[in-house]
């Protein structure tokens, strides 16, 4: 396979039969006398995109994937991956699946660059490896493990690294190996090695070293951890609010692109944190969705992804329905203060030069796309003074952020939901311990346990919730709708369980989707246990029958041995 392409330091000019060093190309393009009059002199930033058209790419790259590779940052990773045959074919497969979506282009680039970084780590460990084909074999599985640890930032002192990087790398390697297996010209020996490599990815990917499973992230379990978490969220919330308010003042006084971009980023971070697991949906909000939003309360299927707290706040919050990939509508919630900031963002949209054809509420300035909420949140979390910048990834953050973002009248809805008037809801920003107790109560209500757990924050453990026995009508209703899942021993997902409840509203009106999922899971386990028991009974019966036969043979032999032998009569010859 060809090695990574090394660009010639001197490049040809489109309108001059000569060459110039790359770093001076932007200067020459501005002052060249052979340039046409209708051409605008490019700035230094644009020279990179002009050079990308002359890059040498692998022949296996499709036309659509070539554009993605050309638009990548010109570094060692892109220089390598554009000439690795298997990475290019892997990108082609991803482009066939996600290329029709603009959001999918960034995903494809990330996956290809991840494999490119992985291969650079492999080549540092073993210089004899030329391409990804040679890594996807059983004999080099240990090398793949070491390279994944290197990419994941393995620390030999603490023996830890980022587990998420290793897991994502495992999936990408499996997909790439499957792409290689789909080629007809692959030899039998190489095919066998690739199949065994996939098996090892599923069974031995860091499983043989339990210490390497540890990650750099820690769980919030103790009272002190939860208190520190809330303090960090309060810092993040105040930092976002102050940044947004300052950007709004500057934008109203002197409209400037820099202030508009700061307001856009802080506002997207706030809305994304406010909407729990719907962060990726918030960034896809269209300008048309916000302007033509429905003023009526949320109803129907749009209520399904909402928590009990969000449903209780439906009357005081503003909601915008955003269309997902499958065509369904998912609500994005925000407060009146956030809505006023969105109005200012829209008002000065044209003044700062946002393209007219960009339909997104949080657009990129130089492309027909949107910015990423995760990038905004991570940047603000690192600059807000939090003790742990990864605070925004914790599951409690959304609940805390929602409570902190509400005003006085909106917080009364929390009091009605919790049913406890002993808390001072107006000073929760200052009283961290009370905020921790309320978050614990809301989280327990959301989990549907029916009883408050003892979190160590002053709550007394209530009586354990009594189990509700499944009636025959309920069992028959679940088997009518989800019987195919039971027959193939597969547990249904949330969507299937909700469809089951909608199809049998009378029989399953007292059941949640989690309860139905657990019922199917327990039914499958019971069926498997009965199957194993019947097989064991059959084997024991066969063993007992064979043992009886053997015992009978032994008894017969002993009886024959005890019988006196008959004397043989000898015949005398005449």
TAPEBEL-V327510 format. One line per field, one symbol per residue. ss: DSSP state (H for helix, E for strand, L for the rest). psi: psi as a letter, one per 40 degrees, with the letter a starting at -180 (. if undefined). A space follows every 50 residues. Layout:
ss=???
psi=???
This chain:
ss=LLLLLLLLLEEEELLEEEEEEHHHHHHHHHHLLLLLLLLLLLLHHHHHHH HHLLLLLLLLLLHHHHHHHHLLLLLHHHHHHLLLHHHHHHHHHHHHHHLL LHHHHHHHHHHHHHHHHHHHHHHHHLLLLLLHHHLLLHHHHHHHHHHHHH HLLLELLLLELLHHHHHHHHHHHHHHHHHHHLLLLLLHHHHHHHHHHHHH HHHLLLLLLHHHHLLLLLLLLLHHHHHHHHHHHHHHHHHHHHHHHHHHHH HHHLLLHHHHHHHHHHHHHHHHHHLLLLHHHHLLLEHHHHHLLLLLLLLH HHHLLLLHHHHHLLLLLEEEEEELLLLLEEEEEELHHHHHHHHHHHHLLL LLLLLLLLLELLELLLLLLELLHHHHHHHHHHHLLLLLHHHHHLLLHHHH HHHHHLLHHHHHHHHHHHLLLLLLHHHLLLLHHHHHHHHHHHHHHHHLLL LLLLLLLLLLLLLLLLLLLLLHHHHHHHHHHHHHHHHLLLLLLHHHHHHH HHHLLLLLLLLLHHHHHHHHHHHHHHHHHHHHHHHHHHHHHHHHHHHHHH HHHHHHHHHHHHLLLLLLLLLLLL
psi=iiihhhihdhiiidehgaiiideeddddddeheeiidehhhiiddedddd dddeihiidehiddddddddeihgaddddddeehdddddddddddddede hddedddddddddddddddddddddheehdiddedfiddfdddddddddd defhhddefiihdddddddddddddddddddehdehiddddddddddddd dddegedegddediieiiihdidddddddddddddddddddddddddddd dddghidddddddddddddddddefbefddddeehidddddfiheiihia deedeiidddddedeeihihhhhadeeihhihiiiddddddddddddedd defhhdeheidgiideigaiihddddddddddeeeidhdedeeidedddd ddddeiadddedddddddfheeigeefdddgdddddddddddddddefde ihiheefehhhiiihhihihiddddddddddfdddddefhhiaddddddd dddgdddfdeiidddddddddddddddddddddddddddddddddddddd ddddddddddddhiihhhhhhhi.
